[in-house]
Structure formats: structure tokens, C-alpha cells
Amino acid sequence: MRIGILTAGGDCPGLNAVIRGVGRKLLREGHEPVGLRRGYRGLAEADHLALDHRSMSGILHLGGTILSTSSYDPYRHDDGPDKVRAAMERGDVDAVVAIGGEHTMDITRRLHEGLGLPVVGVPKTIDNDIVGTDRTFGFDTAVQVAVDAIDRLHSTAQSHDRVMVVEVMGRNAGWIAVESGIAGGADGILIPERDVPVEDLAATIRQRHERGKDFSIIVVSEGARLAFADGSSQKVRASDDTDEYGYERLGGIGAAIAQELERETGYETRVVVLGHVQRGGTPTAFDRVLATRYGVAAAEAVLDGAFGTMVALKGQEIVRVPLSEVEGVKGVDLRLAELARTFF
Ligand code: F6P
């Protein structure tokens, strides 16, 4: 069989490890992997990249994706579905492994249900917000990047008696904020799933000062809201832009929180936005292993004919989940958020 592999949506550490896992397993079983460049665009427009031992060598530790990525959605183009159908009829590929986030899984489900595309999904995103899996690859790396930054910010915050607000990514899920906040020993964590009034945050910071700790680190998820004790709250975004999928482009809440905290406490407050640094560079060992397991499992699912599924992590096991069950956003486990509050 000739099996297409594509990476779609935002990049994420571990994409190349998945490509290598799928491709090497297929080669080993006597099949032919082929790269589809820039997501589903590569399938629709027959933009292919040969994948052999040579092109898949030395990529395990590399960030980004050797296949390039895009947010191309066949259903957003009048001729998109026809182009995908034509590619299948021409026999460009016999099956597809689609590595992507929530939106890519949605497209993948529609292509499977609507056009009968033989496809298996692999859950990717630093946000860890895909329903149906305990973990997405890339998340561990993003958390580690954030923790490294928080560790570094501690010493400078302490030296200057400053409050440091660290804005992390995660879209509308607070996973990166909660895990990096716990691991980095943050003094406050703001997430989209639960509003915390600025006044409460300011009180925590004042109490630390009274105990002789003249600095604080506050981790803010980009999707968190600016909330007040009177029950009012608002979303804050630096720009009204949307991305190619039409999703809101987030970012800016960190600066708003910093401004309010400085006003409430009188302590100098600075903001650091980690942004795309969390997505770049080499994946952690955990993500390399998870991505490799996902890749090999996706190849096995294709060879078993288990189309219309997504490989997923459940506990310690890799399982297959029907794409029809992969819907919505997996919000943060609030027990984890509660655990974090033990230390504020
Ligand atoms: O979904 C991954 C992610 O990095 C989010 O955390 C962030 O909101 C978004 O992508 C940024 O996307 P873009 O690179 O398109 O601005």
C-alpha cells in the first residue's frame, strides 16, 4: 500500500518523531509511505514528498515538521472535496495518516464519513486539549519550556522585588498554565476554566510580602479572563485577528493582569509572554517516546484497516478511539487546579 502522511494546523514538537514512527513501521512491513506537504493541501494538490530511510533519518529530535504544515481545509474551498476525491480515484495514496489538532480531527472525520477517505488520526497539540486522549504529544515539551522560563524568572524577580506575570499558550484550556505553574512553584495560576478575581490574586501577593517574600510569580493562560471581585469578568485580547480557521487569536491577558495587580498592590509588576517559544525546538524525551508510539500505532491501525479512528493514550496504553467521539475541547482537570491552590 501507498500511505500518505500529513501534518496540519500549528506545528508542535514531536511531529517529525511521529512521521518517522509511521514511515519506518510501514517500510518495515513492506509498504510505501509518502509525505503530503502542507497538510490536506498536499493531498488535494498532489504535492508529495518521497519518504524513505534516508529522508526519515536524523529527524527524531528535530522540532517543526519536514512535511511543512498549513491550515488548509478542503471544506473551505468549493473544489476541495472534489480534489480529495480525485486524488483517491487516481490512486495517489491508498490511505492517509493525518497528524493534527482538534480542527484537523474534525476535517478528518468529515472526510472519512463524507468521502470514505481511509484515514487514521494522530492527536497533536501543545495545548493538550483534544478529547479522547489523556495526552497529546508536544504538551510535555511546552510545559518544560514554560518551567525553564519560570525557574529563570524566579531569580530576577527575587533580586528586584518584582511580581512577574508569565503568559503561556493553551488556547481555551489551562493545561500548560496549571502544569507549568505547579512544576515551577507559581504563586498564582489563572486558567480559562475558572475565573480568579484580581483582588484575590493581589491579596495572595500581599500575604507573601507580609511573610517576607517580596516577589511573586503568576502564571496566566492566554485564554484566562480578567475577573473582579464584583463578579464581572472580560476576555482580553491584544488584537481582534482570527487565524486561518476563524479561531480567535489569543494573547494580551498577561499585560492586563499585570496592570491591575500593580494598581491593586503597588508592587512593580512585569509581564513575560512566552508565545511560540513553547512550540519550537527539540521535543522532550517523553514527547519523543509518545510521538513514536503514536506513529507506530497509527501505521498498525492503517494496516488493520481501522479507518475513522484516532490513536490515543489511555492510562499507559495506546488505544484507538472513533473519530466520531473526538469532539469539543478537553478542559483542564479541575482537581489539578485545586491541588495547585494548596501552595498559594
Ligand atoms: O494550538 C496551539 C497554539 O500554539 C495555541 O496555544 C495558540 O493559541 C495558537 O496555537 C497560536 O496559533 P498561531 O501560531 O496560528 O498564532
Residues whose N, C-alpha, C, O or C-beta is under 5 A from the ligand:
A	BS01	F6P	G10 T125 D127 M169 G170 R171 D243 L250
